[in-house]
Amino acid sequence: MSTDEDNNFRRAFETAVAGYSLQAFSEHQITQLVNHYSMLRRWNRRMNLTRIIEPEEAARLHYAESLSGARFIGEAASLLDIGSGAGFPAVPLAVARPDVRVVALEANQKKSLFLREVKDDLHLDNFSVANARLESFDWSGYELLTSRALDRAETILPSVVEHLAARQRLMLFCAPELVRVIEASLGSRVAVETHPLSRSDSRLIAIFSCAVA
């Protein structure tokens, strides 16, 4: 049964989709995202998944921002979300691109349990969860890596970029400062393209790949 919060989120999501100039979503996809938001609210009462929980903020800063990355997936068949947390951007991207195999990598056991419940509740056949740290996880088989709110990102991500294979890309949702840190660390060994996020002066999408010699 829909709650007032769910209905408010649905309206806020539709507004955010228009504001971010995103693709149209089917009723089934919107319902999946509303259900994820509903689960997020319930679980957030007993564990710290996110501080952004009000419908308008969540629709804009979590869901619309995550979905802004869908246009950069391209022909990638597999996606690994590093430090997925509450499922951003992994869950919205899995909903938007059911043809892509999406894996949420999350070291925290309780957050991993939440994500597995999300998979079952939303019937996301293309979505799975790996409860592991990046350092002990083999990410060599994924065409696209993503990260949005990784702890110690400035320390961890330069090494990830440095070890990208020729066919791999890393898509970050971040502030410009993180891009500068990675570029300063790797210099000419890395290629990066940046795309501003709608309605944000402080965040962007940065896509890293190996520099072509």
N, C-alpha and C positions, 0 to 999 in steps of 0.2 A: 504494500500500500504506500502510495506517495505521501510524503510529509510536506509541510509548508516549506521547509528548508530545501527539499528536493525540487519542488516546483520553482522556488526562487532561483535555485542554481540553474535549472533548465532555461529559464528566461535570461539569466545572466550569461549563460554559455552561448545562446543564440546571438546575443548582443556582441559578445566578445568575438565570435566567429566573423561577424560582419566587420567589426572594428579592425581585425587583423587580416581582412581580405582572404580568409581561408576558403578552401573548397567546401561545397555543400556536403553535409553528412546525412546518411539515411536515418530514419527513425530508429532502426535497430542499433546503429552506432551511438546515437545520442542517448538511448536508454542504457546502453552499456556504460557510458561515461557518467551518467547520473547515478547508476548503481555503484560505480567505483567511488564517487563522491560521498554517497550515503554510507558506504563501508568506512571510508576515511573518517567521517565525523564520529561514527560509533567507536571505532578503535582508538581514535585520538583521545577519548575520554579516559582511557586506562594506560596509554603509552604515548610517548612523544613522537608522533609521525611528522607533524608540521605545525608551525605557528600560524600559517595562512589557512584559515578554515571558513571564513565568511563567504557566502555564495559569490558575490561580485569579485572579490579579490582572488578567490580560488579559480573561478572561471577564467579570469584574465591572466593571472601570474603563473598558475600551474598548468591549466589545460590548454588555453589558446597558445601560450608560449611554447609548450611541448609540441603541439600540433604544427607550429610554424616550421618545425624541422622536417616534416613529412615530405616536402617538396625537394629536399636534398638527398633523400634515400636513393632515388634513381633506380637503377637495376640491381642494387644489392639484394641478395636473397637472405642474408643473415645479419642480425644486429645484436650487439652486446651492450647493455646499459650498465656502466661501471658505477657502483655505489647507488643503486636504484632507489633506496629508501622507501618512500611511500608509493613508488612506481612512476616517477616522472624523470624522463619522458617515456619510459618503456611502455606503460599501459596505454596512454593515448596513441602512441605510434603503432602499437599492436592492433588497436581498434581501427585506426585509419588505414593500415596496410595489412590486411589479413593474409596477403600473399607472401609476407616476409616473416621468417623465423626470428622471433624476438626473445632474447634471454636477459632476464634481470639478474645481475650479479650483486648480491648483498651479503655482507659479512655478518650483520647482526641477525641472530637467530629469530628473535621475535618479529622483526620486520620481514624476514623471509617467510615466516608463517603467515603473516598478513598477506603477502603477495601470492602465496599459494592459495589462500582463501579467495583472493580476487580472481585468480585464474579459474577456479571452480565455479564461482558465483556468476562470472561474466561469460562462461563457456568459451574462453579464449583458447582455441585449439593450437594457435600459432605462438603461444606465449608459455614460457617456462621459467623456473627460478633456480638459480645456483647459489647455495649458501656457502660462500667461500671468499677468501681475501684475494685480491688481484694477484698478489705475489705468488700464490700457489695455484693459480688458475691458468689453464692453457687457452689463451685468446687468439691463437694464431689462425684459427679456422673461420674467423668472422670478418666479413667484408667491411662492415661499418661498425665502429665503436662510438658510443655516446657517453656523455657525462654532463650532469647539470648541477649537482650540489655535493661534490665529493670532498670529504674531509682531507686536509693536507694536499689539496689539488696542486699547489705550487711545487710540492716536493715529488709527488707521484707522477703527474702527467707528462713532464718533460721526458722521462724515461720511456713512457708509452709511445710518445711521438717518435722518439729516436729509434724505436724498434719496430715501427710500422713496416710491413712488407709493401712491395710495389703496388699490390692490388688493394691495399687497405687504406681507410680514411678514419680520422677521428673527428667527430662533430661535437663541439663544446657549446653549451649555453652558459655564457659567462660575461664578466666585465672585461673591458679592454685591458686592464692591468694584467690579467692572467695570460692573455695573448702575448703581451710584451715580455713577461717572464719566460715563456716558452721560447719565443724568438731569440731572446738574449742568451738563453742557455744553449740553443742549437744552431743559431746563425743560419748559414746558407744550406745546411743539411735538411731544412724543412721548408715546405711551401705552405702558405696559408691564404685562404680567402675569407673575408668577413662580410657578414650581412646584418644590417641593423634590424633589431626587433621592433615591430610596430608599437607605438605608444610607450617607448622606453628610451630614455637618453643615456642610460647607464649599463645596458646589457645588449649583447649581440650574439649571433651564431657564428662561430669560427670553425672552419673545416681545414684540418691539417692533413697533409700527405707528404710522401717522400719527395724531395726536390729532384727534378729531372736534371741529370748531369749534362 
